Amino acid sequence: MDVTRMNISPPREANVSTQVKVNTVSEALRAQIDFLAETQQQRLSVGQLANDSGSTSTRVAATLSGRRIPNHDELDLLCMALGFGPENRKIVQQLRTMQETDRAHRTEARRGLVENRTEALRRRPVEKGIGLLETGVAVPEPRPSRVGRRQPVPRFGQPDPLRVSNSVELIQALNAVRVWGGSPSLRELEARSSGILRRSTLNDMLRGTDLPDYDRFVAFLRTCGIDGASLDTWVFVWRRLKALETPETVSWMPGVEQATS
């Protein structure tokens, strides 16, 4: 992650300023705490910040040390407690998003489920020099994570679901899986699944436009020969689309929103 130069100046004394280099949310928050202590002789304690932001001392301490990344609302309350204005809170939130995306890349790389989400972020590039207001935070353009550069390649020419962005495309991909599996008839698929998949159910699923039922979705893939790490990739794509059908869950799943932007 690129280093961000943060130019902090007090709201009522524009002629007084200082510059620090930050690249994480925790560094930005600590820089503001240090600035308040230096200019106003007021160093906020962890307990005071927890009380002012409605959080707990444990959570605030972990956030300031960089051991955890707070969610959107919690970070917004911390920023307000430290005196950040609306525009500057938005800038710190952008740093949070970059950290969340970077963490998601590392997690997926360990599981062999890496998707180049940085390209999706590049479709909404952050203008260089943005946010030079109260704090002067210049948010850098995101760049691909080193861990996340290698894409998983489906085995044996299997259809690749990572490009799927909606339920219609998922159904198209499932039909491609059927072709890859030898174009078995619906009767044969029913027999292979030991009756788990009915012909009528398969017909509706492969001709429909809605997100398939999870159990039938997995059973169909296994029946067509998709298993192991490849099956995990398909399951990830299904969960991503399901999360987007329930917007209130997206904020709890790092990287989901960026992956489909």
SVG drawing of the C-alpha trace seen along z (x, -y; Angstrom):
<svg xmlns="http://www.w3.org/2000/svg" viewBox="-40 -31 46 74">
<polyline fill="none" stroke="black" stroke-width="0.4" points="0.0,0.0 1.4,-3.4 2.3,-5.8 -0.1,-8.7 1.2,-12.1 -1.1,-13.6 -1.1,-17.4 -2.9,-18.2 -3.9,-21.7 -6.3,-22.9 -9.7,-24.2 -9.3,-27.6 -5.6,-28.2 -5.0,-27.6 -1.5,-29.0 -0.3,-26.1 0.2,-22.8 2.3,-19.7 2.9,-16.8 3.2,-13.1 3.2,-10.0 0.4,-7.5 -0.7,-4.4 -3.3,-2.9 -6.3,-3.9 -4.5,-3.4 -1.7,-5.7 -4.1,-8.4 -6.0,-8.3 -2.8,-8.3 -1.5,-11.3 -4.7,-13.2 -4.3,-12.3 -0.6,-13.5 -1.6,-16.7 -4.3,-17.5 -1.9,-16.8 0.7,-19.1 -1.5,-22.0 -4.1,-21.9 -2.2,-20.3 -4.9,-17.7 -4.0,-14.0 -7.1,-11.9 -6.9,-8.6 -8.2,-5.3 -10.9,-5.4 -12.0,-8.9 -12.1,-7.9 -14.1,-4.8 -16.6,-6.9 -16.9,-9.6 -17.4,-7.1 -19.6,-4.7 -17.1,-1.8 -15.1,0.1 -11.5,-0.5 -10.4,2.9 -11.8,2.2 -10.3,-1.3 -6.9,-0.1 -6.8,2.6 -7.8,0.1 -5.1,-2.4 -2.5,0.3 -3.5,1.6 -4.5,5.1 -8.1,4.6 -9.9,2.6 -13.2,1.1 -16.3,1.3 -17.7,-1.7 -19.9,-3.1 -17.4,-2.5 -14.7,-4.3 -17.0,-7.2 -17.8,-7.7 -14.0,-7.5 -13.3,-10.2 -16.0,-12.4 -14.7,-12.0 -11.3,-13.2 -12.8,-16.2 -12.6,-15.1 -15.1,-16.9 -17.4,-15.1 -15.0,-15.2 -12.0,-14.1 -14.1,-11.2 -14.8,-10.1 -11.1,-10.1 -10.2,-8.0 -13.0,-5.6 -11.2,-5.2 -8.1,-4.1 -10.2,-1.6 -11.6,-0.2 -8.1,0.1 -7.0,2.1 -10.1,4.3 -9.5,5.1 -5.8,5.9 -6.8,8.2 -9.4,9.9 -6.8,10.6 -4.4,12.2 -7.2,14.4 -8.3,15.6 -4.8,16.3 -4.3,18.7 -7.5,20.5 -6.6,20.5 -9.6,18.3 -8.0,15.1 -9.9,12.6 -8.4,9.5 -10.6,7.0 -8.2,4.2 -9.2,4.0 -12.8,3.3 -11.5,0.6 -9.6,-1.0 -12.9,-1.6 -13.6,-4.1 -10.1,-5.6 -9.5,-8.0 -8.2,-11.4 -4.7,-12.1 -4.5,-14.9 -8.1,-14.5 -9.0,-15.6 -6.5,-18.4 -9.0,-20.1 -8.8,-20.1 -6.4,-17.2 -5.0,-17.3 -5.0,-13.5 -4.0,-12.6 -5.4,-9.1 -3.2,-7.2 -4.6,-5.1 -5.0,-1.5 -2.6,0.9 -2.8,4.7 -1.7,6.7 1.4,8.7 -0.3,11.7 -3.4,11.3 -1.7,11.2 -2.0,14.9 -5.4,16.0 -6.7,19.6 -6.9,21.5 -9.7,24.0 -8.5,27.6 -8.8,29.5 -10.4,26.6 -13.3,26.2 -15.5,23.1 -14.2,20.2 -16.9,18.6 -14.9,15.7 -16.1,13.4 -19.8,14.0 -21.4,10.8 -25.1,11.7 -27.5,14.7 -28.1,14.8 -24.4,15.1 -24.2,17.8 -26.9,19.9 -25.0,19.5 -21.8,20.7 -23.7,23.8 -24.8,24.7 -21.2,24.5 -20.3,26.9 -22.9,29.3 -21.2,29.2 -17.8,29.6 -19.1,32.6 -20.1,34.4 -23.6,32.8 -25.4,35.5 -29.2,35.7 -31.4,34.5 -32.3,38.2 -28.6,39.1 -27.9,36.2 -30.8,37.3 -29.4,40.8 -25.9,39.7 -27.2,37.6 -29.0,40.6 -32.3,38.7 -31.1,35.5 -31.7,33.6 -35.0,34.1 -35.3,33.6 -37.9,30.9 -35.7,29.1 -32.7,29.3 -34.7,28.0 -36.0,25.0 -32.5,24.2 -30.7,24.4 -33.4,22.3 -34.1,19.9 -32.7,16.5 -32.7,16.6 -29.9,17.6 -30.2,21.4 -30.8,23.1 -27.4,23.7 -27.7,27.5 -29.0,28.1 -26.3,25.8 -23.5,27.8 -25.0,31.2 -25.2,30.2 -21.5,29.2 -20.4,32.4 -22.5,34.5 -20.8,32.8 -17.3,33.5 -16.5,30.2 -14.8,30.8 -12.0,29.8 -10.6,26.3 -12.6,25.7 -15.8,26.4 -14.7,23.9 -14.4,21.3 -17.9,21.9 -19.2,21.8 -17.5,18.4 -19.1,17.0 -22.6,18.2 -22.1,16.7 -20.9,13.4 -24.1,13.1 -26.3,14.1 -24.7,11.4 -25.5,8.8 -29.2,9.9 -29.2,8.9 -27.3,5.5 -27.3,5.4 -24.8,8.3 -22.3,6.9 -20.5,4.7 -19.7,7.9 -18.0,9.6 -14.8,7.8 -14.2,7.3 -17.7,8.4 -18.9,5.0 -15.6,4.1 -15.5,7.5 -18.6,6.7 -18.3,2.9"/>
</svg>
